[in-house]
């Protein structure tokens, strides 16, 4: 008897939604986007001490930059439930890299920290797949809030040529690809016929070396439904 009940529940959970989705229409939306990326914290901070020499360290921070991108969205018609594939890229991004040395106190005077700053051209490329769910409430003028979460990858690109003459002990940023987890929310609003506005605020969470990164994004896009 218990097995029969479990089988019936499984059928309701698995078969029924799949059948409903098969019968429902899917709506395609293309959304060009632009916005800003604001890293929340330091990129990395590395210390070193070589023998009897001074204490040295490198601190780096990815600076705020402009984001542009393109989104393809499939929405289950009439439900507000969608899935998005999205690619974003920064424009004119930089990473502040500072090499510091602590010169110890001596008879000539107190200790001094010597800092040498560099601004490294930086490009972030982020590709994600996200699921969106509408909230239980809507606002006037057809405004529909939503929540979203997803996963993807983030690639760092750096122009190291500006560090050609830097101290050999400076810890240079490394290029590479990192996994990213998205969580955020936003709203959609109709504008005219097949056009709408989509606003999104999102935290893209990842790890670089041993440090967690929070890339806060604010994006606005024009949603176009071609058919």
MIKOL-234930 format. One record per atom (N, C-alpha, C, CB): residue in three letters; x, y, z. Coordinates in steps of 0.1 Angstrom, whole numbers, padded with zeros to 4 digits, always signed. Each point is the difference from the previous one (the first is absolute). Glycine has a CB too. Layout:
<pts>
AlaXYZ...
</pts>
This chain:
<pts>
Unk+0008-0012+0000Unk-0008+0012+0000Unk+0009+0013+0000Unk-0018-0013+0012Unk+0028+0013-0003Unk+0009+0011+0000Unk+0007+0002-0013Unk+0003-0004+0025Unk+0001-0007-0031Unk+0007+0001-0013Unk-0010+0006-0011Unk+0015-0020+0006Unk-0027+0016-0005Unk-0010+0006-0010Unk-0001+0015+0002Unk-0012-0022+0000Unk+0011+0026+0013Unk-0001+0014+0003Unk+0012+0008-0005Unk-0014-0005+0020Unk+0026-0001-0017Unk+0012+0007-0005Unk+0001+0001-0015Unk+0011-0009+0020Unk-0015-0002-0027Unk+0000+0000-0014Unk-0010+0011-0006Unk+0006-0025+0000Unk-0017+0026+0007Unk-0010+0010-0005Unk+0006+0014+0002Unk-0019-0015+0006Unk+0025+0018+0006Unk+0006+0013+0002Unk+0011+0003-0010Unk-0005-0003+0024Unk+0013-0007-0027Unk+0011+0002-0010Unk-0006+0003-0013Unk+0015-0016+0012Unk-0026+0010-0016Unk-0006+0003-0013Unk-0006+0014+0000Unk-0006-0024-0002Unk+0001+0028+0013Unk-0005+0014+0001Unk+0011+0010-0001Unk-0019-0008+0014Unk+0031+0005-0008Unk+0011+0010+0001Unk+0008+0000-0014Unk+0001-0004+0025Unk+0000-0008-0031Unk+0008-0001-0012Unk-0007+0001-0013Unk+0015-0013+0014Unk-0026+0005-0015Unk-0007-0002-0013Unk-0008+0012-0002Unk+0000-0024+0002Unk-0008+0028+0008Unk-0010+0011-0003Unk+0007+0013-0004Unk-0015-0011+0016Unk+0025+0016-0009Unk+0007+0013-0004Unk+0006-0001-0014Unk+0004+0005+0024Unk+0002-0017-0027Unk+0006-0001-0013Unk-0011+0000-0011Unk+0018-0014+0010Unk-0029+0008-0007Unk-0011+0000-0010Unk-0005+0015-0002Unk-0006-0024+0006Unk+0004+0031+0005Unk-0004+0013-0001Unk+0009+0009-0007Unk-0012-0003+0022Unk+0025+0001-0020Unk+0010+0008-0007Unk+0000-0003-0015Unk+0014+0001+0021Unk-0016-0013-0024Unk-0001-0004-0014Unk-0011+0007-0007Unk+0010-0022+0005Unk-0021+0024+0002Unk-0012+0006-0006Unk+0001+0015+0000Unk-0014-0020+0007Unk+0022+0026+0001Unk+0001+0014+0001Unk+0008+0006-0011Unk-0003-0002+0025Unk+0001+0015-0028Unk+0008+0006-0010Unk+0012+0006+0006Unk-0020+0005-0014Unk+0031-0004+0007Unk+0012+0006+0004Unk+0002+0013-0007Unk+0011-0022+0005Unk-0008+0033+0002Unk+0002+0013-0006Unk+0015+0003+0000Unk-0023+0008+0007Unk+0029-0004-0018Unk+0014+0004-0001Unk+0001+0015+0002Unk+0005-0019-0015Unk+0005+0023+0023Unk+0003+0015+0001Unk+0015+0002-0001Unk-0020+0003+0015Unk+0023+0007-0023Unk+0014+0004-0001Unk+0002+0013+0007Unk+0002-0011-0022Unk+0008+0011+0031Unk+0002+0012+0009Unk+0014+0005+0000Unk-0018-0009+0015Unk+0021+0019-0023Unk+0013+0007+0001Unk+0001+0008+0013Unk+0002+0002-0025Unk+0009-0003+0032Unk+0001+0006+0014Unk+0012+0009+0001Unk-0011-0020+0009Unk+0010+0029+0001Unk+0011+0009+0003Unk-0001+0003+0015Unk+0002+0010-0023Unk+0009-0008+0030Unk-0001+0003+0014Unk+0014+0002+0006Unk-0021-0013+0001Unk+0022+0010+0012Unk+0013+0003+0007Unk+0003-0012+0009Unk-0004+0025-0001Unk+0017-0029+0002Unk+0005-0010+0008Unk+0008+0006+0011Unk+0000-0017-0018Unk-0004+0014+0031Unk+0007+0006+0011Unk+0005-0011+0010Unk-0014+0021-0002Unk+0027-0025+0001Unk+0005-0010+0009Unk-0001+0005+0015Unk+0016-0008-0018Unk-0020-0001+0027Unk-0003+0004+0013Unk+0012+0001+0009Unk-0021-0012-0002Unk+0032+0005-0001Unk+0011-0001+0010Unk+0013-0001-0008Unk-0014-0011+0017Unk+0025+0010-0010Unk+0014-0002-0006Unk+0000-0012-0009Unk+0010+0011+0020Unk-0002-0010-0031Unk+0002-0011-0009Unk+0009-0010+0007Unk-0003+0015-0020Unk+0014-0011+0024Unk+0009-0009+0008Unk+0010+0009+0008Unk-0002-0019-0017Unk+0008+0013+0027Unk+0010+0007+0008Unk+0010-0011+0004Unk-0016+0018+0008Unk+0029-0016-0012Unk+0010-0010+0002Unk+0012+0006+0007Unk-0008-0013-0020Unk+0013+0006+0031Unk+0011+0005+0007Unk+0013-0009-0002Unk-0016+0010+0017Unk+0027-0004-0016Unk+0013-0008-0001Unk+0011+0007+0007Unk-0007-0008-0022Unk+0016+0000+0027Unk+0012+0005+0008Unk+0012-0008-0004Unk-0015+0008+0019Unk+0024-0002-0026Unk+0012-0007-0005Unk+0012+0002+0009Unk-0009+0002-0023Unk+0012-0011+0031Unk+0012+0000+0009Unk+0000+0013+0009Unk+0012-0013-0018Unk-0001+0020+0017Unk+0001+0012+0008Unk-0005+0012-0006Unk+0020-0010+0010Unk-0026+0009-0022Unk-0006+0011-0007Unk-0013+0005+0006Unk+0011-0008-0021Unk-0016+0019+0016Unk-0012+0006+0005Unk-0012-0008-0003Unk+0010+0022-0002Unk-0021-0020+0010Unk-0013-0007-0002Unk-0005+0006-0013Unk-0004-0004+0025Unk-0001-0004-0034Unk-0006+0004-0013Unk-0013-0006-0002Unk+0023+0002-0010Unk-0032+0005+0003Unk-0013-0006-0003Unk-0006+0007-0012Unk-0004-0005+0024Unk-0005-0003-0030Unk-0007+0005-0012Unk-0015+0000+0003Unk+0018-0008-0016Unk-0025+0019+0014Unk-0015+0001+0001Unk-0006+0004-0013Unk+0002+0005+0025Unk-0013-0012-0028Unk-0006+0003-0013Unk-0015+0001+0001Unk+0019-0012-0012Unk-0025+0020+0004Unk-0015+0002+0000Unk-0004+0002-0014Unk+0000+0009+0024Unk-0010-0017-0028Unk-0006+0003-0013Unk-0009+0012+0001Unk+0001-0025-0007Unk+0000+0035-0001Unk-0007+0012+0001Unk-0014-0001-0007Unk+0022+0013+0002Unk-0031-0004+0002Unk-0013+0001-0007Unk+0002+0002-0015Unk-0010+0009+0022Unk+0001-0015-0029Unk+0001+0001-0015Unk-0014-0002-0006Unk+0023-0009+0000Unk-0023+0013-0013Unk-0013-0001-0008Unk-0001-0014-0005Unk+0001+0024-0007Unk-0014-0029+0007Unk-0003-0013-0005Unk-0009+0001-0012Unk+0002-0010+0023Unk+0000+0002-0033Unk-0009-0002-0011Unk-0002-0015-0003Unk+0007+0023-0010Unk-0018-0026+0004Unk-0003-0014-0002Unk-0012-0003-0008Unk+0012-0005+0021Unk-0015-0008-0023Unk-0012-0004-0008Unk-0006-0012+0007Unk+0010+0008-0021Unk-0023-0008+0022Unk-0007-0011+0007Unk-0010-0006-0010Unk+0003+0011+0022Unk-0004-0024-0022Unk-0011-0008-0007Unk-0008-0006+0011Unk+0014-0004-0021Unk-0027+0006+0021Unk-0009-0005+0011Unk-0012-0008-0006Unk+0006+0020+0014Unk-0008-0031-0008Unk-0012-0008-0004Unk-0010+0000+0012Unk+0014-0015-0015Unk-0026+0020+0013Unk-0010+0001+0010Unk-0012-0009-0002Unk+0008+0024+0004Unk-0012-0030+0006Unk-0012-0008-0001Unk-0012+0009+0000Unk+0011-0020+0012Unk-0018+0021-0023Unk-0010+0010-0002Unk-0011+0000+0011Unk+0004-0002-0025Unk-0006+0014+0030Unk-0011+0002+0010Unk+0004-0003+0014Unk-0015-0005-0018Unk+0028+0001+0020Unk+0004-0004+0014Unk+0010+0009+0006Unk-0004-0023-0007Unk+0011+0030-0001Unk+0011+0009+0005Unk+0013-0008+0003Unk-0017+0015+0009Unk+0017-0028-0011Unk+0011-0009+0003Unk+0009+0000-0013Unk-0013-0014+0017Unk+0026+0016-0015Unk+0009+0000-0012Unk+0013-0005+0004Unk-0012+0020-0009Unk+0020-0023-0002Unk+0014-0004+0001Unk+0008+0008-0010Unk-0006-0024+0007Unk+0017+0029-0003Unk+0008+0009-0007Unk+0014-0005-0003Unk-0013+0019+0009Unk+0018-0017-0021Unk+0014-0001-0002Unk+0006+0014-0003Unk-0003-0023-0010Unk+0014+0026+0017Unk+0005+0014-0001Unk+0015+0001-0001Unk-0020+0007+0014Unk+0025+0002-0021Unk+0014+0003-0001Unk+0002+0015+0002Unk+0004-0019-0016Unk+0005+0022+0026Unk+0003+0014+0004Unk+0015+0002-0001Unk-0020+0001+0015Unk+0024+0012-0018Unk+0014+0003-0002Unk+0002+0014+0005Unk+0003-0015-0019Unk+0008+0017+0027Unk+0003+0014+0004Unk+0007+0008-0010Unk+0002-0009+0023Unk-0004+0022-0022Unk+0007+0010-0010Unk+0008+0009+0009Unk-0019-0002-0017Unk+0031+0004+0012Unk+0009+0010+0007Unk+0003-0003+0015Unk-0009+0017-0015Unk+0009-0030+0018Unk+0002-0004+0014Unk+0015+0001+0004Unk-0019-0015-0002Unk+0022+0017+0015Unk+0013+0000+0005Unk+0001-0007+0013Unk+0004+0022-0012Unk+0008-0027+0015Unk+0003-0005+0013Unk+0011+0008+0007Unk-0007-0023-0007Unk+0004+0028+0019Unk+0010+0008+0007Unk+0010-0010+0007Unk-0016+0020+0003Unk+0028-0020-0006Unk+0010-0009+0006Unk+0011+0009+0007Unk-0004-0018-0018Unk+0005+0016+0031Unk+0010+0008+0007Unk+0010-0009+0007Unk-0018+0018+0004Unk+0031-0014-0007Unk+0011-0008+0006Unk+0005+0009+0012Unk+0006-0012-0022Unk-0005+0006+0034Unk+0003+0008+0012Unk+0012-0007+0007Unk-0024+0008+0002Unk+0033+0001+0004Unk+0011-0005+0008Unk+0000+0008+0013Unk+0013-0005-0021Unk-0011-0002+0032Unk+0001+0006+0013Unk+0015+0002+0003Unk-0022-0011+0008Unk+0026+0023-0008Unk+0014+0003+0004Unk+0000+0002+0015Unk+0006+0011-0023Unk+0002-0020+0030Unk+0000+0001+0015Unk+0005+0013+0005Unk+0002-0025+0000Unk-0006+0027+0012Unk+0005+0012+0007Unk+0016-0001+0003Unk-0023+0003+0011Unk+0029+0008-0011Unk+0015+0001+0002Unk+0003+0012+0008Unk+0004-0013-0022Unk+0009+0015+0024Unk+0004+0012+0007Unk-0003+0013-0008Unk+0018-0013+0012Unk-0020+0011-0025Unk-0003+0012-0009Unk-0015+0004+0001Unk+0019-0007-0015Unk-0027-0002+0020Unk-0015+0004+0001Unk-0008-0012+0001Unk+0005+0019-0014Unk-0019-0017+0015Unk-0009-0011+0002Unk-0002-0009-0013Unk-0012+0014+0017Unk+0006-0025-0015Unk-0003-0009-0012Unk-0009+0007-0010Unk+0002-0020+0015Unk+0000+0016-0028Unk-0007+0007-0011Unk-0005-0011-0009Unk+0014+0021+0001Unk-0026-0020-0006Unk-0006-0009-0010Unk+0001+0007-0014Unk-0016-0011+0017Unk+0024+0004-0026Unk+0001+0006-0013Unk-0009-0008-0009Unk+0024+0006+0004Unk-0033+0002-0012Unk-0010-0006-0008Unk+0003+0004-0015Unk-0017+0000+0019Unk+0016-0010-0028Unk+0001+0002-0014Unk-0013-0005-0007Unk+0026-0002+0001Unk-0034+0011-0006Unk-0013-0004-0006Unk+0001-0003-0015Unk-0012+0013+0017Unk+0004-0022-0022Unk-0001-0003-0014Unk-0015-0002-0003Unk+0023-0011-0001Unk-0027+0015-0011Unk-0013-0002-0005Unk+0000-0009-0012Unk-0007+0022+0009Unk+0002-0035-0007Unk+0001-0010-0010Unk-0013-0001-0008Unk+0017-0013+0015Unk-0017+0015-0028Unk-0012-0002-0008Unk-0005-0014+0002Unk+0008+0017-0017Unk-0021-0018+0020Unk-0007-0012+0003Unk-0013-0002-0007Unk+0011+0001+0023Unk-0013-0014-0028Unk-0012-0003-0006Unk-0006-0012+0007Unk+0008+0009-0023Unk-0021-0008+0027Unk-0007-0012+0005Unk-0011-0004-0010Unk+0005+0008+0024Unk-0005-0021-0026Unk-0011-0006-0009Unk-0007-0010+0008Unk+0013+0004-0021Unk-0026-0002+0022Unk-0009-0008+0009Unk-0011-0007-0009Unk+0005+0015+0020Unk-0006-0028-0020Unk-0010-0007-0007Unk-0008-0009+0011Unk+0014+0000-0022Unk-0027+0002+0022Unk-0008-0007+0010Unk-0013-0005-0006Unk+0010+0015+0017Unk-0016-0024-0009Unk-0013-0006-0003Unk-0008+0002+0013Unk+0008-0017-0018Unk-0020+0024+0017Unk-0007+0004+0011Unk-0015-0004-0001Unk+0016+0019+0004Unk-0022-0022+0007Unk-0014-0003+0001Unk-0007+0012+0008Unk+0004-0025+0000Unk-0016+0029-0006Unk-0007+0011+0007Unk-0014-0004+0003Unk+0014+0016-0013Unk-0018-0011+0025Unk-0014-0003+0005Unk-0007+0013+0004Unk+0007-0023+0008Unk-0019+0026-0012Unk-0007+0012+0003Unk-0004+0000+0015Unk-0008+0002-0023Unk+0007+0010+0029Unk-0004+0001+0014Unk-0016-0002+0000Unk+0020+0015+0006Unk-0025-0018+0006Unk-0014-0002+0001Unk-0008+0013-0002Unk+0004-0019+0015Unk+0002+0030-0015Unk-0007+0013-0002Unk+0006+0007-0012Unk-0004+0002+0025Unk-0004+0007-0031Unk+0004+0009-0010Unk-0003+0014+0003Unk-0004-0018-0017Unk+0009+0028+0009Unk-0001+0014+0003Unk-0008+0007-0011Unk+0021+0000+0013Unk-0026+0012-0011Unk-0007+0007-0010Unk+0008+0001-0013Unk-0013+0013+0018Unk+0006-0010-0029Unk+0006+0003-0013Unk+0007-0013-0006Unk+0004+0023+0007Unk-0009-0035-0002Unk+0005-0012-0006Unk+0014-0004+0005Unk-0014+0004-0019Unk+0019+0002+0030Unk+0013-0003+0005Unk-0001-0013+0008Unk+0006+0024+0001Unk+0003-0034-0005Unk+0000-0013+0006Unk+0014-0003+0006Unk-0018-0008-0016Unk+0019+0009+0029Unk+0013-0004+0007Unk+0003-0015-0002Unk-0003+0019+0017Unk+0016-0023-0016Unk+0004-0014-0001Unk+0012-0002+0008Unk-0010-0002-0023Unk+0013-0011+0026Unk+0012-0004+0007Unk+0007-0009-0010Unk-0009+0003+0024Unk+0022-0004-0023Unk+0008-0008-0009Unk+0012-0006+0006Unk-0008+0014-0019Unk+0013-0026+0014Unk+0012-0006+0005Unk+0005-0008-0012Unk-0008-0001+0024Unk+0021-0001-0024Unk+0006-0008-0011Unk+0015-0003+0002Unk-0017+0010-0015Unk+0023-0016+0005Unk+0014-0004+0001Unk+0007+0004-0013Unk-0005-0019+0016Unk+0018+0020-0016Unk+0007+0003-0013Unk+0015+0000+0003Unk-0020+0013-0008Unk+0027-0005-0001Unk+0014+0001+0001Unk+0004+0014-0002Unk+0003-0023-0009Unk+0008+0027+0015Unk+0006+0014-0001Unk+0015-0001-0004Unk-0017+0009+0017Unk+0020-0002-0028Unk+0014+0000-0004Unk+0007+0014+0002Unk-0006-0018-0017Unk+0017+0017+0024Unk+0008+0012+0002Unk+0011+0002-0011Unk-0004-0002+0025Unk+0005+0014-0031Unk+0011+0003-0009Unk+0007+0012+0004Unk-0013-0011-0019Unk+0027+0011+0019Unk+0008+0011+0005Unk+0010+0004-0011Unk-0004-0007+0024Unk+0007+0020-0025Unk+0011+0004-0009Unk+0012+0003+0009Unk-0016+0010-0016Unk+0025-0020+0017Unk+0011+0001+0009Unk+0011+0009-0005Unk-0005-0023+0007Unk+0004+0029-0019Unk+0011+0008-0005Unk+0003+0012+0009Unk-0007-0007-0023Unk-0003+0012+0030Unk+0002+0011+0009Unk+0009-0004+0012Unk-0022+0011-0007Unk+0023-0024+0009Unk+0008-0005+0012Unk+0014-0004-0004Unk-0021-0007+0011Unk+0025+0010-0024Unk+0013-0004-0005Unk+0012+0004+0009Unk-0010+0001-0023Unk+0009+0011+0028Unk+0011+0006+0008Unk-0003-0001+0015Unk+0005+0015-0018Unk-0015-0023+0022Unk-0003-0001+0014Unk+0010-0008+0008Unk-0025+0003-0006Unk+0025-0002+0019Unk+0009-0008+0008Unk-0003-0015-0002Unk+0001+0019+0017Unk+0010-0027-0017Unk-0002-0014-0003Unk-0008-0007+0011Unk+0022+0000-0012Unk-0023+0006+0024Unk-0007-0006+0011Unk-0015+0003+0000Unk+0021+0001+0013Unk-0025+0008-0022Unk-0014+0003-0001Unk-0008-0012-0005Unk+0005+0024-0005Unk-0017-0026+0012Unk-0008-0012-0004Unk-0010+0004-0011Unk+0002-0009+0024Unk+0000+0004-0036Unk-0008+0004-0011Unk-0013-0007+0000Unk+0021+0005-0013Unk-0032+0002+0008Unk-0012-0007-0001Unk+0000-0011-0011Unk-0012+0021+0007Unk+0006-0032-0005Unk+0000-0011-0010Unk-0013-0001-0008Unk+0016-0012+0016Unk-0014+0010-0029Unk-0012-0003-0008Unk-0005-0014+0003Unk+0008+0016-0018Unk-0021-0018+0015Unk-0006-0013+0002Unk-0015+0001+0000Unk+0020-0007+0012Unk-0026-0005-0011Unk-0014-0001+0001Unk-0005-0005+0013Unk+0000-0005-0025Unk-0010+0011+0031Unk-0005-0004+0013Unk-0015-0003-0001Unk+0017+0014+0011Unk-0022-0024-0003Unk-0014-0002+0001Unk-0007+0011+0007Unk+0004-0025+0000Unk-0016+0028-0004Unk-0007+0011+0007Unk-0015-0004+0003Unk+0015+0017-0013Unk-0020-0012+0024Unk-0014-0003+0004Unk-0007+0014+0001Unk+0006-0021+0012Unk-0017+0022-0019Unk-0008+0012+0000Unk-0012+0000+0009Unk+0007+0003-0023Unk-0010+0008+0030Unk-0012+0001+0007Unk-0004+0015-0001Unk+0005-0020+0016Unk-0018+0022-0018Unk-0004+0014-0002Unk-0015+0001-0002Unk+0022+0005-0009Unk-0026+0007+0005Unk-0014+0003-0003Unk-0001+0012-0009Unk-0006-0010+0022Unk-0006+0012-0027Unk-0003+0011-0009Unk-0014+0002-0003Unk+0022-0004-0010Unk-0025+0011-0001Unk-0014+0001-0004Unk-0001+0002-0015Unk-0006+0010+0023Unk-0005-0013-0029Unk-0003+0002-0014Unk-0012+0010-0001Unk+0009-0023-0006Unk-0009+0030-0005Unk-0012+0010-0002Unk-0002+0001-0015Unk+0005+0012+0022Unk-0017-0012-0026Unk-0003+0001-0014Unk+0002+0015-0005Unk-0016-0019+0001Unk+0020+0020-0013Unk+0002+0014-0006Unk-0009+0002-0012Unk+0024+0000+0008Unk-0022-0008-0018Unk-0008+0002-0012Unk+0000-0013-0008Unk+0006+0025-0001Unk-0018-0031-0001Unk-0001-0012-0008Unk+0009-0011+0005Unk-0007+0014-0020Unk+0017-0017+0011Unk+0009-0011+0003Unk+0013+0004+0008Unk-0009-0011-0020Unk+0009+0024+0025Unk+0011+0005+0007Unk-0003+0001+0015Unk+0008+0012-0021Unk+0002-0014+0029Unk-0001+0002+0015Unk+0013+0004+0006Unk-0019-0017+0000Unk+0019+0021+0012Unk+0012+0003+0008Unk+0002-0011+0010Unk-0004+0025-0003Unk+0017-0028+0005Unk+0004-0010+0010Unk+0011+0005+0008Unk-0007-0019-0015Unk+0005+0021+0028Unk+0010+0005+0009Unk+0004-0012+0009Unk-0009+0024+0000Unk+0022-0025+0002Unk+0006-0011+0008Unk+0011+0005+0010Unk-0006-0016-0019Unk+0005+0012+0031Unk+0011+0002+0010Unk+0004-0014+0005Unk-0009+0022+0007Unk+0022-0025-0008Unk+0005-0014+0002Unk+0014+0000+0007Unk-0013-0007-0020Unk+0015-0003+0028Unk+0013-0003+0006Unk+0006-0012-0007Unk-0007+0011+0022Unk+0018-0010-0029Unk+0007-0011-0006Unk+0011-0004+0010Unk-0006+0008-0024Unk+0004-0020+0030Unk+0009-0005+0010Unk+0010-0010-0005Unk-0018+0004+0017Unk+0031-0002-0015Unk+0010-0009-0005Unk+0012+0000+0010Unk-0007+0004-0024Unk+0017-0012+0021Unk+0013+0000+0007Unk+0011+0003-0009Unk-0009-0017+0016Unk+0018+0025-0011Unk+0013+0003-0007Unk+0011-0003+0010Unk-0010+0018-0015Unk+0019-0028+0012Unk+0009-0005+0010Unk-0008-0005+0012Unk+0019+0015-0009Unk-0016-0010+0021Unk-0007-0004+0012Unk-0010+0010+0005Unk+0020-0014+0006Unk-0024+0024-0015Unk-0008+0010+0005Unk-0014+0000-0008Unk+0020+0014+0006Unk-0031-0012+0002Unk-0013+0000-0007Unk-0002+0014-0006Unk-0009-0017+0016Unk+0004+0017-0028Unk-0003+0013-0007Unk-0015+0002-0002Unk+0022-0003-0012Unk-0026+0015+0015Unk-0014+0004-0002Unk+0000+0011-0011Unk-0006-0006+0024Unk+0002+0003-0036Unk-0002+0010-0010Unk-0014+0005-0001Unk+0019-0010-0013Unk-0022+0022+0018Unk-0013+0005+0000Unk-0003+0007-0014Unk+0001+0003+0026Unk-0012-0007-0032Unk-0004+0005-0013Unk-0013+0007+0000Unk+0014-0018-0011Unk-0015+0029+0004Unk-0013+0006-0002Unk-0001+0002-0015Unk+0000+0012+0022Unk-0011-0018-0028Unk-0001-0001-0015Unk-0014+0004-0004Unk+0017-0018+0000Unk-0018+0025-0011Unk-0013+0003-0006Unk+0001-0005-0015Unk-0004+0020+0016Unk-0007-0025-0020Unk-0001-0005-0014Unk-0013+0003-0006Unk+0016-0018+0006Unk-0016+0017-0020Unk-0012+0001-0008Unk-0004-0013-0005Unk+0005+0024-0007Unk-0016-0030+0012Unk-0005-0013-0004Unk-0008+0000-0012Unk+0001-0007+0024Unk+0003+0000-0034Unk-0007-0001-0013Unk-0005-0014-0003Unk+0014+0019-0009Unk-0027-0020+0006Unk-0006-0013-0003Unk-0002-0001-0015Unk-0011-0001+0023Unk+0020-0006-0030Unk-0001+0000-0015Unk-0012-0008-0005Unk+0025+0002+0000Unk-0029-0012+0008Unk-0012-0008-0004Unk-0005-0007+0012Unk+0009-0003-0023
</pts>
